Amino acid sequence: MIDKDDSEKDRAEVQKTVLGPEVLDSEDHQEIVFKSTDAESVGQERWALHGNLTLRGQTRPVTVQVTMKDGRYTGEASVKQTDFGIKPPGKAGISAKDEVTIEFDVRLAS
């Protein structure tokens, strides 16, 4: 949602909008939770995790593509904001696309 060429002021405005009541409503919904219900191998060190994503108080089925390399799990899932009761914002330099990609990078600690 944030363009790499945006100024710090633009980035701050985008962050404020995304966390605010119009998008994630982080004051009332402080957690985003993914609970896996099934995993299938789709190649060496690669999996498709099927499960439920709870975002903004609404839960929907999601498939997450995961890769493991050097002790890190990286991956992504595409979701439609409207499926979670979010109207895609169209101001403050924020993309108005309904479908967004959620990316993650998790390192295991011992």
Phi and psi restraints in degrees (range 20) as a CNS / XPLOR table:
assign (resid 1 and name C) (resid 2 and name N)
       (resid 2 and name CA) (resid 2 and name C) 1.0 -104.9 20.0 2
assign (resid 2 and name N) (resid 2 and name CA)
       (resid 2 and name C) (resid 3 and name N) 1.0 130.4 20.0 2
assign (resid 2 and name C) (resid 3 and name N)
       (resid 3 and name CA) (resid 3 and name C) 1.0 -79.8 20.0 2
assign (resid 3 and name N) (resid 3 and name CA)
       (resid 3 and name C) (resid 4 and name N) 1.0 136.4 20.0 2
assign (resid 3 and name C) (resid 4 and name N)
       (resid 4 and name CA) (resid 4 and name C) 1.0 -62.2 20.0 2
assign (resid 4 and name N) (resid 4 and name CA)
       (resid 4 and name C) (resid 5 and name N) 1.0 -19.6 20.0 2
assign (resid 4 and name C) (resid 5 and name N)
       (resid 5 and name CA) (resid 5 and name C) 1.0 -92.5 20.0 2
assign (resid 5 and name N) (resid 5 and name CA)
       (resid 5 and name C) (resid 6 and name N) 1.0 1.1 20.0 2
assign (resid 5 and name C) (resid 6 and name N)
       (resid 6 and name CA) (resid 6 and name C) 1.0 -66.6 20.0 2
assign (resid 6 and name N) (resid 6 and name CA)
       (resid 6 and name C) (resid 7 and name N) 1.0 148.8 20.0 2
assign (resid 6 and name C) (resid 7 and name N)
       (resid 7 and name CA) (resid 7 and name C) 1.0 -73.9 20.0 2
assign (resid 7 and name N) (resid 7 and name CA)
       (resid 7 and name C) (resid 8 and name N) 1.0 165.9 20.0 2
assign (resid 7 and name C) (resid 8 and name N)
       (resid 8 and name CA) (resid 8 and name C) 1.0 -60.1 20.0 2
assign (resid 8 and name N) (resid 8 and name CA)
       (resid 8 and name C) (resid 9 and name N) 1.0 -38.3 20.0 2
assign (resid 8 and name C) (resid 9 and name N)
       (resid 9 and name CA) (resid 9 and name C) 1.0 -63.5 20.0 2
assign (resid 9 and name N) (resid 9 and name CA)
       (resid 9 and name C) (resid 10 and name N) 1.0 -43.5 20.0 2
assign (resid 9 and name C) (resid 10 and name N)
       (resid 10 and name CA) (resid 10 and name C) 1.0 -64.2 20.0 2
assign (resid 10 and name N) (resid 10 and name CA)
       (resid 10 and name C) (resid 11 and name N) 1.0 -41.5 20.0 2
assign (resid 10 and name C) (resid 11 and name N)
       (resid 11 and name CA) (resid 11 and name C) 1.0 -62.1 20.0 2
assign (resid 11 and name N) (resid 11 and name CA)
       (resid 11 and name C) (resid 12 and name N) 1.0 -41.8 20.0 2
assign (resid 11 and name C) (resid 12 and name N)
       (resid 12 and name CA) (resid 12 and name C) 1.0 -64.0 20.0 2
assign (resid 12 and name N) (resid 12 and name CA)
       (resid 12 and name C) (resid 13 and name N) 1.0 -40.2 20.0 2
assign (resid 12 and name C) (resid 13 and name N)
       (resid 13 and name CA) (resid 13 and name C) 1.0 -66.5 20.0 2
assign (resid 13 and name N) (resid 13 and name CA)
       (resid 13 and name C) (resid 14 and name N) 1.0 -41.2 20.0 2
assign (resid 13 and name C) (resid 14 and name N)
       (resid 14 and name CA) (resid 14 and name C) 1.0 -62.9 20.0 2
assign (resid 14 and name N) (resid 14 and name CA)
       (resid 14 and name C) (resid 15 and name N) 1.0 -46.4 20.0 2
assign (resid 14 and name C) (resid 15 and name N)
       (resid 15 and name CA) (resid 15 and name C) 1.0 -59.1 20.0 2
assign (resid 15 and name N) (resid 15 and name CA)
       (resid 15 and name C) (resid 16 and name N) 1.0 -44.3 20.0 2
assign (resid 15 and name C) (resid 16 and name N)
       (resid 16 and name CA) (resid 16 and name C) 1.0 -61.6 20.0 2
assign (resid 16 and name N) (resid 16 and name CA)
       (resid 16 and name C) (resid 17 and name N) 1.0 -43.5 20.0 2
assign (resid 16 and name C) (resid 17 and name N)
       (resid 17 and name CA) (resid 17 and name C) 1.0 -65.6 20.0 2
assign (resid 17 and name N) (resid 17 and name CA)
       (resid 17 and name C) (resid 18 and name N) 1.0 -45.3 20.0 2
assign (resid 17 and name C) (resid 18 and name N)
       (resid 18 and name CA) (resid 18 and name C) 1.0 -63.3 20.0 2
assign (resid 18 and name N) (resid 18 and name CA)
       (resid 18 and name C) (resid 19 and name N) 1.0 -41.0 20.0 2
assign (resid 18 and name C) (resid 19 and name N)
       (resid 19 and name CA) (resid 19 and name C) 1.0 -79.7 20.0 2
assign (resid 19 and name N) (resid 19 and name CA)
       (resid 19 and name C) (resid 20 and name N) 1.0 -16.2 20.0 2
assign (resid 19 and name C) (resid 20 and name N)
       (resid 20 and name CA) (resid 20 and name C) 1.0 -75.3 20.0 2
assign (resid 20 and name N) (resid 20 and name CA)
       (resid 20 and name C) (resid 21 and name N) 1.0 -178.7 20.0 2
assign (resid 20 and name C) (resid 21 and name N)
       (resid 21 and name CA) (resid 21 and name C) 1.0 -64.2 20.0 2
assign (resid 21 and name N) (resid 21 and name CA)
       (resid 21 and name C) (resid 22 and name N) 1.0 -21.9 20.0 2
assign (resid 21 and name C) (resid 22 and name N)
       (resid 22 and name CA) (resid 22 and name C) 1.0 -74.6 20.0 2
assign (resid 22 and name N) (resid 22 and name CA)
       (resid 22 and name C) (resid 23 and name N) 1.0 -26.6 20.0 2
assign (resid 22 and name C) (resid 23 and name N)
       (resid 23 and name CA) (resid 23 and name C) 1.0 -118.5 20.0 2
assign (resid 23 and name N) (resid 23 and name CA)
       (resid 23 and name C) (resid 24 and name N) 1.0 -92.4 20.0 2
assign (resid 23 and name C) (resid 24 and name N)
       (resid 24 and name CA) (resid 24 and name C) 1.0 -80.8 20.0 2
assign (resid 24 and name N) (resid 24 and name CA)
       (resid 24 and name C) (resid 25 and name N) 1.0 -21.1 20.0 2
assign (resid 24 and name C) (resid 25 and name N)
       (resid 25 and name CA) (resid 25 and name C) 1.0 50.0 20.0 2
assign (resid 25 and name N) (resid 25 and name CA)
       (resid 25 and name C) (resid 26 and name N) 1.0 53.2 20.0 2
assign (resid 25 and name C) (resid 26 and name N)
       (resid 26 and name CA) (resid 26 and name C) 1.0 -64.1 20.0 2
assign (resid 26 and name N) (resid 26 and name CA)
       (resid 26 and name C) (resid 27 and name N) 1.0 -18.7 20.0 2
assign (resid 26 and name C) (resid 27 and name N)
       (resid 27 and name CA) (resid 27 and name C) 1.0 -68.5 20.0 2
assign (resid 27 and name N) (resid 27 and name CA)
       (resid 27 and name C) (resid 28 and name N) 1.0 -41.3 20.0 2
assign (resid 27 and name C) (resid 28 and name N)
       (resid 28 and name CA) (resid 28 and name C) 1.0 -92.0 20.0 2
assign (resid 28 and name N) (resid 28 and name CA)
       (resid 28 and name C) (resid 29 and name N) 1.0 -21.0 20.0 2
assign (resid 28 and name C) (resid 29 and name N)
       (resid 29 and name CA) (resid 29 and name C) 1.0 -129.2 20.0 2
assign (resid 29 and name N) (resid 29 and name CA)
       (resid 29 and name C) (resid 30 and name N) 1.0 87.2 20.0 2
assign (resid 29 and name C) (resid 30 and name N)
       (resid 30 and name CA) (resid 30 and name C) 1.0 -84.4 20.0 2
assign (resid 30 and name N) (resid 30 and name CA)
       (resid 30 and name C) (resid 31 and name N) 1.0 -7.5 20.0 2
assign (resid 30 and name C) (resid 31 and name N)
       (resid 31 and name CA) (resid 31 and name C) 1.0 -125.6 20.0 2
assign (resid 31 and name N) (resid 31 and name CA)
       (resid 31 and name C) (resid 32 and name N) 1.0 144.3 20.0 2
assign (resid 31 and name C) (resid 32 and name N)
       (resid 32 and name CA) (resid 32 and name C) 1.0 -116.4 20.0 2
assign (resid 32 and name N) (resid 32 and name CA)
       (resid 32 and name C) (resid 33 and name N) 1.0 123.2 20.0 2
assign (resid 32 and name C) (resid 33 and name N)
       (resid 33 and name CA) (resid 33 and name C) 1.0 -126.4 20.0 2
assign (resid 33 and name N) (resid 33 and name CA)
       (resid 33 and name C) (resid 34 and name N) 1.0 133.1 20.0 2
assign (resid 33 and name C) (resid 34 and name N)
       (resid 34 and name CA) (resid 34 and name C) 1.0 -117.4 20.0 2
assign (resid 34 and name N) (resid 34 and name CA)
       (resid 34 and name C) (resid 35 and name N) 1.0 124.6 20.0 2
assign (resid 34 and name C) (resid 35 and name N)
       (resid 35 and name CA) (resid 35 and name C) 1.0 -116.7 20.0 2
assign (resid 35 and name N) (resid 35 and name CA)
       (resid 35 and name C) (resid 36 and name N) 1.0 116.3 20.0 2
assign (resid 35 and name C) (resid 36 and name N)
       (resid 36 and name CA) (resid 36 and name C) 1.0 -74.9 20.0 2
assign (resid 36 and name N) (resid 36 and name CA)
       (resid 36 and name C) (resid 37 and name N) 1.0 137.6 20.0 2
assign (resid 36 and name C) (resid 37 and name N)
       (resid 37 and name CA) (resid 37 and name C) 1.0 -112.7 20.0 2
assign (resid 37 and name N) (resid 37 and name CA)
       (resid 37 and name C) (resid 38 and name N) 1.0 -17.2 20.0 2
assign (resid 37 and name C) (resid 38 and name N)
       (resid 38 and name CA) (resid 38 and name C) 1.0 -165.0 20.0 2
assign (resid 38 and name N) (resid 38 and name CA)
       (resid 38 and name C) (resid 39 and name N) 1.0 150.6 20.0 2
assign (resid 38 and name C) (resid 39 and name N)
       (resid 39 and name CA) (resid 39 and name C) 1.0 -135.2 20.0 2
assign (resid 39 and name N) (resid 39 and name CA)
       (resid 39 and name C) (resid 40 and name N) 1.0 138.4 20.0 2
assign (resid 39 and name C) (resid 40 and name N)
       (resid 40 and name CA) (resid 40 and name C) 1.0 -131.7 20.0 2
assign (resid 40 and name N) (resid 40 and name CA)
       (resid 40 and name C) (resid 41 and name N) 1.0 137.8 20.0 2
assign (resid 40 and name C) (resid 41 and name N)
       (resid 41 and name CA) (resid 41 and name C) 1.0 -72.4 20.0 2
assign (resid 41 and name N) (resid 41 and name CA)
       (resid 41 and name C) (resid 42 and name N) 1.0 133.2 20.0 2
assign (resid 41 and name C) (resid 42 and name N)
       (resid 42 and name CA) (resid 42 and name C) 1.0 -123.8 20.0 2
assign (resid 42 and name N) (resid 42 and name CA)
       (resid 42 and name C) (resid 43 and name N) 1.0 20.0 20.0 2
assign (resid 42 and name C) (resid 43 and name N)
       (resid 43 and name CA) (resid 43 and name C) 1.0 148.1 20.0 2
assign (resid 43 and name N) (resid 43 and name CA)
       (resid 43 and name C) (resid 44 and name N) 1.0 177.7 20.0 2
assign (resid 43 and name C) (resid 44 and name N)
       (resid 44 and name CA) (resid 44 and name C) 1.0 -66.2 20.0 2
assign (resid 44 and name N) (resid 44 and name CA)
       (resid 44 and name C) (resid 45 and name N) 1.0 121.3 20.0 2
assign (resid 44 and name C) (resid 45 and name N)
       (resid 45 and name CA) (resid 45 and name C) 1.0 61.2 20.0 2
assign (resid 45 and name N) (resid 45 and name CA)
       (resid 45 and name C) (resid 46 and name N) 1.0 27.8 20.0 2
assign (resid 45 and name C) (resid 46 and name N)
       (resid 46 and name CA) (resid 46 and name C) 1.0 -134.6 20.0 2
assign (resid 46 and name N) (resid 46 and name CA)
       (resid 46 and name C) (resid 47 and name N) 1.0 139.2 20.0 2
assign (resid 46 and name C) (resid 47 and name N)
       (resid 47 and name CA) (resid 47 and name C) 1.0 -139.6 20.0 2
assign (resid 47 and name N) (resid 47 and name CA)
       (resid 47 and name C) (resid 48 and name N) 1.0 156.6 20.0 2
assign (resid 47 and name C) (resid 48 and name N)
       (resid 48 and name CA) (resid 48 and name C) 1.0 -110.3 20.0 2
assign (resid 48 and name N) (resid 48 and name CA)
       (resid 48 and name C) (resid 49 and name N) 1.0 115.3 20.0 2
assign (resid 48 and name C) (resid 49 and name N)
       (resid 49 and name CA) (resid 49 and name C) 1.0 -97.4 20.0 2
assign (resid 49 and name N) (resid 49 and name CA)
       (resid 49 and name C) (resid 50 and name N) 1.0 123.5 20.0 2
assign (resid 49 and name C) (resid 50 and name N)
       (resid 50 and name CA) (resid 50 and name C) 1.0 -100.7 20.0 2
assign (resid 50 and name N) (resid 50 and name CA)
       (resid 50 and name C) (resid 51 and name N) 1.0 139.7 20.0 2
assign (resid 50 and name C) (resid 51 and name N)
       (resid 51 and name CA) (resid 51 and name C) 1.0 -177.5 20.0 2
assign (resid 51 and name N) (resid 51 and name CA)
       (resid 51 and name C) (resid 52 and name N) 1.0 -161.6 20.0 2
assign (resid 51 and name C) (resid 52 and name N)
       (resid 52 and name CA) (resid 52 and name C) 1.0 -121.1 20.0 2
assign (resid 52 and name N) (resid 52 and name CA)
       (resid 52 and name C) (resid 53 and name N) 1.0 129.8 20.0 2
assign (resid 52 and name C) (resid 53 and name N)
       (resid 53 and name CA) (resid 53 and name C) 1.0 -105.6 20.0 2
assign (resid 53 and name N) (resid 53 and name CA)
       (resid 53 and name C) (resid 54 and name N) 1.0 126.8 20.0 2
assign (resid 53 and name C) (resid 54 and name N)
       (resid 54 and name CA) (resid 54 and name C) 1.0 -107.7 20.0 2
assign (resid 54 and name N) (resid 54 and name CA)
       (resid 54 and name C) (resid 55 and name N) 1.0 120.0 20.0 2
assign (resid 54 and name C) (resid 55 and name N)
       (resid 55 and name CA) (resid 55 and name C) 1.0 -140.0 20.0 2
assign (resid 55 and name N) (resid 55 and name CA)
       (resid 55 and name C) (resid 56 and name N) 1.0 127.2 20.0 2
assign (resid 55 and name C) (resid 56 and name N)
       (resid 56 and name CA) (resid 56 and name C) 1.0 57.4 20.0 2
assign (resid 56 and name N) (resid 56 and name CA)
       (resid 56 and name C) (resid 57 and name N) 1.0 33.7 20.0 2
assign (resid 56 and name C) (resid 57 and name N)
       (resid 57 and name CA) (resid 57 and name C) 1.0 81.7 20.0 2
assign (resid 57 and name N) (resid 57 and name CA)
       (resid 57 and name C) (resid 58 and name N) 1.0 3.5 20.0 2
assign (resid 57 and name C) (resid 58 and name N)
       (resid 58 and name CA) (resid 58 and name C) 1.0 -119.2 20.0 2
assign (resid 58 and name N) (resid 58 and name CA)
       (resid 58 and name C) (resid 59 and name N) 1.0 139.4 20.0 2
assign (resid 58 and name C) (resid 59 and name N)
       (resid 59 and name CA) (resid 59 and name C) 1.0 -112.0 20.0 2
assign (resid 59 and name N) (resid 59 and name CA)
       (resid 59 and name C) (resid 60 and name N) 1.0 132.0 20.0 2
assign (resid 59 and name C) (resid 60 and name N)
       (resid 60 and name CA) (resid 60 and name C) 1.0 -139.1 20.0 2
assign (resid 60 and name N) (resid 60 and name CA)
       (resid 60 and name C) (resid 61 and name N) 1.0 150.7 20.0 2
assign (resid 60 and name C) (resid 61 and name N)
       (resid 61 and name CA) (resid 61 and name C) 1.0 -70.6 20.0 2
assign (resid 61 and name N) (resid 61 and name CA)
       (resid 61 and name C) (resid 62 and name N) 1.0 140.4 20.0 2
assign (resid 61 and name C) (resid 62 and name N)
       (resid 62 and name CA) (resid 62 and name C) 1.0 -143.4 20.0 2
assign (resid 62 and name N) (resid 62 and name CA)
       (resid 62 and name C) (resid 63 and name N) 1.0 146.5 20.0 2
assign (resid 62 and name C) (resid 63 and name N)
       (resid 63 and name CA) (resid 63 and name C) 1.0 -111.1 20.0 2
assign (resid 63 and name N) (resid 63 and name CA)
       (resid 63 and name C) (resid 64 and name N) 1.0 128.4 20.0 2
assign (resid 63 and name C) (resid 64 and name N)
       (resid 64 and name CA) (resid 64 and name C) 1.0 -111.4 20.0 2
assign (resid 64 and name N) (resid 64 and name CA)
       (resid 64 and name C) (resid 65 and name N) 1.0 128.6 20.0 2
assign (resid 64 and name C) (resid 65 and name N)
       (resid 65 and name CA) (resid 65 and name C) 1.0 -90.5 20.0 2
assign (resid 65 and name N) (resid 65 and name CA)
       (resid 65 and name C) (resid 66 and name N) 1.0 126.3 20.0 2
assign (resid 65 and name C) (resid 66 and name N)
       (resid 66 and name CA) (resid 66 and name C) 1.0 -126.7 20.0 2
assign (resid 66 and name N) (resid 66 and name CA)
       (resid 66 and name C) (resid 67 and name N) 1.0 139.1 20.0 2
assign (resid 66 and name C) (resid 67 and name N)
       (resid 67 and name CA) (resid 67 and name C) 1.0 -127.1 20.0 2
assign (resid 67 and name N) (resid 67 and name CA)
       (resid 67 and name C) (resid 68 and name N) 1.0 138.4 20.0 2
assign (resid 67 and name C) (resid 68 and name N)
       (resid 68 and name CA) (resid 68 and name C) 1.0 -110.3 20.0 2
assign (resid 68 and name N) (resid 68 and name CA)
       (resid 68 and name C) (resid 69 and name N) 1.0 128.8 20.0 2
assign (resid 68 and name C) (resid 69 and name N)
       (resid 69 and name CA) (resid 69 and name C) 1.0 -152.0 20.0 2
assign (resid 69 and name N) (resid 69 and name CA)
       (resid 69 and name C) (resid 70 and name N) 1.0 128.8 20.0 2
assign (resid 69 and name C) (resid 70 and name N)
       (resid 70 and name CA) (resid 70 and name C) 1.0 54.0 20.0 2
assign (resid 70 and name N) (resid 70 and name CA)
       (resid 70 and name C) (resid 71 and name N) 1.0 41.5 20.0 2
assign (resid 70 and name C) (resid 71 and name N)
       (resid 71 and name CA) (resid 71 and name C) 1.0 75.5 20.0 2
assign (resid 71 and name N) (resid 71 and name CA)
       (resid 71 and name C) (resid 72 and name N) 1.0 12.4 20.0 2
assign (resid 71 and name C) (resid 72 and name N)
       (resid 72 and name CA) (resid 72 and name C) 1.0 -120.4 20.0 2
assign (resid 72 and name N) (resid 72 and name CA)
       (resid 72 and name C) (resid 73 and name N) 1.0 140.7 20.0 2
assign (resid 72 and name C) (resid 73 and name N)
       (resid 73 and name CA) (resid 73 and name C) 1.0 -107.3 20.0 2
assign (resid 73 and name N) (resid 73 and name CA)
       (resid 73 and name C) (resid 74 and name N) 1.0 120.3 20.0 2
assign (resid 73 and name C) (resid 74 and name N)
       (resid 74 and name CA) (resid 74 and name C) 1.0 -120.4 20.0 2
assign (resid 74 and name N) (resid 74 and name CA)
       (resid 74 and name C) (resid 75 and name N) 1.0 155.9 20.0 2
assign (resid 74 and name C) (resid 75 and name N)
       (resid 75 and name CA) (resid 75 and name C) 1.0 179.1 20.0 2
assign (resid 75 and name N) (resid 75 and name CA)
       (resid 75 and name C) (resid 76 and name N) 1.0 -175.1 20.0 2
assign (resid 75 and name C) (resid 76 and name N)
       (resid 76 and name CA) (resid 76 and name C) 1.0 -159.1 20.0 2
assign (resid 76 and name N) (resid 76 and name CA)
       (resid 76 and name C) (resid 77 and name N) 1.0 161.3 20.0 2
assign (resid 76 and name C) (resid 77 and name N)
       (resid 77 and name CA) (resid 77 and name C) 1.0 -146.4 20.0 2
assign (resid 77 and name N) (resid 77 and name CA)
       (resid 77 and name C) (resid 78 and name N) 1.0 142.6 20.0 2
assign (resid 77 and name C) (resid 78 and name N)
       (resid 78 and name CA) (resid 78 and name C) 1.0 -101.8 20.0 2
assign (resid 78 and name N) (resid 78 and name CA)
       (resid 78 and name C) (resid 79 and name N) 1.0 135.3 20.0 2
assign (resid 78 and name C) (resid 79 and name N)
       (resid 79 and name CA) (resid 79 and name C) 1.0 -136.7 20.0 2
assign (resid 79 and name N) (resid 79 and name CA)
       (resid 79 and name C) (resid 80 and name N) 1.0 155.3 20.0 2
assign (resid 79 and name C) (resid 80 and name N)
       (resid 80 and name CA) (resid 80 and name C) 1.0 -96.9 20.0 2
assign (resid 80 and name N) (resid 80 and name CA)
       (resid 80 and name C) (resid 81 and name N) 1.0 126.9 20.0 2
assign (resid 80 and name C) (resid 81 and name N)
       (resid 81 and name CA) (resid 81 and name C) 1.0 -58.4 20.0 2
assign (resid 81 and name N) (resid 81 and name CA)
       (resid 81 and name C) (resid 82 and name N) 1.0 -39.1 20.0 2
assign (resid 81 and name C) (resid 82 and name N)
       (resid 82 and name CA) (resid 82 and name C) 1.0 -64.2 20.0 2
assign (resid 82 and name N) (resid 82 and name CA)
       (resid 82 and name C) (resid 83 and name N) 1.0 -24.7 20.0 2
assign (resid 82 and name C) (resid 83 and name N)
       (resid 83 and name CA) (resid 83 and name C) 1.0 -64.3 20.0 2
assign (resid 83 and name N) (resid 83 and name CA)
       (resid 83 and name C) (resid 84 and name N) 1.0 -21.0 20.0 2
assign (resid 83 and name C) (resid 84 and name N)
       (resid 84 and name CA) (resid 84 and name C) 1.0 -110.7 20.0 2
assign (resid 84 and name N) (resid 84 and name CA)
       (resid 84 and name C) (resid 85 and name N) 1.0 18.7 20.0 2
assign (resid 84 and name C) (resid 85 and name N)
       (resid 85 and name CA) (resid 85 and name C) 1.0 75.9 20.0 2
assign (resid 85 and name N) (resid 85 and name CA)
       (resid 85 and name C) (resid 86 and name N) 1.0 21.0 20.0 2
assign (resid 85 and name C) (resid 86 and name N)
       (resid 86 and name CA) (resid 86 and name C) 1.0 -105.6 20.0 2
assign (resid 86 and name N) (resid 86 and name CA)
       (resid 86 and name C) (resid 87 and name N) 1.0 127.0 20.0 2
assign (resid 86 and name C) (resid 87 and name N)
       (resid 87 and name CA) (resid 87 and name C) 1.0 -87.3 20.0 2
assign (resid 87 and name N) (resid 87 and name CA)
       (resid 87 and name C) (resid 88 and name N) 1.0 119.1 20.0 2
assign (resid 87 and name C) (resid 88 and name N)
       (resid 88 and name CA) (resid 88 and name C) 1.0 -55.3 20.0 2
assign (resid 88 and name N) (resid 88 and name CA)
       (resid 88 and name C) (resid 89 and name N) 1.0 124.1 20.0 2
assign (resid 88 and name C) (resid 89 and name N)
       (resid 89 and name CA) (resid 89 and name C) 1.0 -70.3 20.0 2
assign (resid 89 and name N) (resid 89 and name CA)
       (resid 89 and name C) (resid 90 and name N) 1.0 150.9 20.0 2
assign (resid 89 and name C) (resid 90 and name N)
       (resid 90 and name CA) (resid 90 and name C) 1.0 -132.4 20.0 2
assign (resid 90 and name N) (resid 90 and name CA)
       (resid 90 and name C) (resid 91 and name N) 1.0 36.9 20.0 2
assign (resid 90 and name C) (resid 91 and name N)
       (resid 91 and name CA) (resid 91 and name C) 1.0 -142.0 20.0 2
assign (resid 91 and name N) (resid 91 and name CA)
       (resid 91 and name C) (resid 92 and name N) 1.0 173.4 20.0 2
assign (resid 91 and name C) (resid 92 and name N)
       (resid 92 and name CA) (resid 92 and name C) 1.0 55.8 20.0 2
assign (resid 92 and name N) (resid 92 and name CA)
       (resid 92 and name C) (resid 93 and name N) 1.0 35.1 20.0 2
assign (resid 92 and name C) (resid 93 and name N)
       (resid 93 and name CA) (resid 93 and name C) 1.0 74.2 20.0 2
assign (resid 93 and name N) (resid 93 and name CA)
       (resid 93 and name C) (resid 94 and name N) 1.0 16.0 20.0 2
assign (resid 93 and name C) (resid 94 and name N)
       (resid 94 and name CA) (resid 94 and name C) 1.0 -95.3 20.0 2
assign (resid 94 and name N) (resid 94 and name CA)
       (resid 94 and name C) (resid 95 and name N) 1.0 135.4 20.0 2
assign (resid 94 and name C) (resid 95 and name N)
       (resid 95 and name CA) (resid 95 and name C) 1.0 -60.8 20.0 2
assign (resid 95 and name N) (resid 95 and name CA)
       (resid 95 and name C) (resid 96 and name N) 1.0 139.7 20.0 2
assign (resid 95 and name C) (resid 96 and name N)
       (resid 96 and name CA) (resid 96 and name C) 1.0 -99.3 20.0 2
assign (resid 96 and name N) (resid 96 and name CA)
       (resid 96 and name C) (resid 97 and name N) 1.0 16.5 20.0 2
assign (resid 96 and name C) (resid 97 and name N)
       (resid 97 and name CA) (resid 97 and name C) 1.0 -70.4 20.0 2
assign (resid 97 and name N) (resid 97 and name CA)
       (resid 97 and name C) (resid 98 and name N) 1.0 141.6 20.0 2
assign (resid 97 and name C) (resid 98 and name N)
       (resid 98 and name CA) (resid 98 and name C) 1.0 -74.9 20.0 2
assign (resid 98 and name N) (resid 98 and name CA)
       (resid 98 and name C) (resid 99 and name N) 1.0 -44.6 20.0 2
assign (resid 98 and name C) (resid 99 and name N)
       (resid 99 and name CA) (resid 99 and name C) 1.0 -86.2 20.0 2
assign (resid 99 and name N) (resid 99 and name CA)
       (resid 99 and name C) (resid 100 and name N) 1.0 126.8 20.0 2
assign (resid 99 and name C) (resid 100 and name N)
       (resid 100 and name CA) (resid 100 and name C) 1.0 -126.4 20.0 2
assign (resid 100 and name N) (resid 100 and name CA)
       (resid 100 and name C) (resid 101 and name N) 1.0 156.7 20.0 2
assign (resid 100 and name C) (resid 101 and name N)
       (resid 101 and name CA) (resid 101 and name C) 1.0 -106.2 20.0 2
assign (resid 101 and name N) (resid 101 and name CA)
       (resid 101 and name C) (resid 102 and name N) 1.0 127.4 20.0 2
assign (resid 101 and name C) (resid 102 and name N)
       (resid 102 and name CA) (resid 102 and name C) 1.0 -97.7 20.0 2
assign (resid 102 and name N) (resid 102 and name CA)
       (resid 102 and name C) (resid 103 and name N) 1.0 124.1 20.0 2
assign (resid 102 and name C) (resid 103 and name N)
       (resid 103 and name CA) (resid 103 and name C) 1.0 -114.2 20.0 2
assign (resid 103 and name N) (resid 103 and name CA)
       (resid 103 and name C) (resid 104 and name N) 1.0 148.4 20.0 2
assign (resid 103 and name C) (resid 104 and name N)
       (resid 104 and name CA) (resid 104 and name C) 1.0 -144.0 20.0 2
assign (resid 104 and name N) (resid 104 and name CA)
       (resid 104 and name C) (resid 105 and name N) 1.0 158.4 20.0 2
assign (resid 104 and name C) (resid 105 and name N)
       (resid 105 and name CA) (resid 105 and name C) 1.0 -144.5 20.0 2
assign (resid 105 and name N) (resid 105 and name CA)
       (resid 105 and name C) (resid 106 and name N) 1.0 109.9 20.0 2
assign (resid 105 and name C) (resid 106 and name N)
       (resid 106 and name CA) (resid 106 and name C) 1.0 -116.6 20.0 2
assign (resid 106 and name N) (resid 106 and name CA)
       (resid 106 and name C) (resid 107 and name N) 1.0 128.5 20.0 2
assign (resid 106 and name C) (resid 107 and name N)
       (resid 107 and name CA) (resid 107 and name C) 1.0 -108.2 20.0 2
assign (resid 107 and name N) (resid 107 and name CA)
       (resid 107 and name C) (resid 108 and name N) 1.0 130.6 20.0 2
assign (resid 107 and name C) (resid 108 and name N)
       (resid 108 and name CA) (resid 108 and name C) 1.0 -79.7 20.0 2
assign (resid 108 and name N) (resid 108 and name CA)
       (resid 108 and name C) (resid 109 and name N) 1.0 134.6 20.0 2
assign (resid 108 and name C) (resid 109 and name N)
       (resid 109 and name CA) (resid 109 and name C) 1.0 -109.8 20.0 2
assign (resid 109 and name N) (resid 109 and name CA)
       (resid 109 and name C) (resid 110 and name N) 1.0 146.7 20.0 2
